[in-house]
Amino acid sequence: MNVDTGCLIALMAGGVIPVLLLCSRGEAGTRLIGLDLLATVLTFCLILLSQVGPGQSYDLILPLVLVPLSFAGTLVFTRLLGKREEGS
């Protein structure tokens, strides 16, 4: 096991699991913060995974697509959250 693999395992255990708990509980604003943090941690995990793996050029496509999609998802979540609070 090299350093990249150790970093990937530490990031998965120490980053993804607590963020999933943050996304699943609490108020809507807290879940939104968890969603943003989850996208960031998963992007780092996928970049590290592309370094650990065989090093194919297409390994970086998924993290590069995840970044704009997570940003758009955050905007949609924020808009829906704002409409729900106005209607109350």
N, C-alpha and C positions, 0 to 999 in steps of 0.2 A: 504494500500500500504506500503510495507516494503522498506528498504534501497536498496535492490537488484533491485527491480522493478523501483525505482526512478533513479538509476544509469543506468539501461537499457534504459529508456525513454530519459534521458539526452544524453547518448551516441548515440542513434539513431538520435535524433534531432540535436545535436551539432556536430556529427561526420560523419554520413552517407550522409546527404544532402549536406554539402559543398564539400565533396569528390566526390560526383556524379557530381557536377558542375565542379570540376577540371578535372574529366575524360572526360567530354563532350566538353570542349573548349580548345583552345590553340594549341601549337605545339605538335608534336609527343612525344617529351621528357617530356613535362608537363603532357600529358595524361598517359605516362608510370609511372610517379611518383604517379599520382592519382590512377592508377590501383593497385600499390603496397600498397598504403595507404588504399585503399578500402578493400583489402584482410585482412589487419591487423585489421581494425575497425570491419569488419564483423566477424572475428574470435573472437574478444573480445565480440561482441554482442551475438554470439552463445554460448560462454562459460557462460556468465551471464544468458542467457535464460535457459541453463541447470540447473543453480542454482535456478532460480525462479520457474521453472516447477516442475513436480512431482518427479524429481530426479531419473529417470530411468538410467540404466547403458549405454544404447545405445545413450543417448543424446549427449555424447562427441565424438561420431564417426564422425559426420559431421565437426566440427572444426578441428579435427585431419586429416581428408582427405583434407580439404580446404587448409591447409598450404602447403603441397607438390605440389598440383595442381596449386596453385597460383604462386609458385616459378617456376614451369615448364612453365606456361603461360607467366611469365615475361621474361624468357629466349627466348621463341619463339618470343615474341614481339620485344625484343632487336635484335635478329638475323634478323628479317624482316626489322626492322628500319635501321639496318646497311647496308643491301643490297640495300635498296631504296636510301640511301644517296650516296653509291658508284656509282650507276647507273646514277645519275644526272649529 
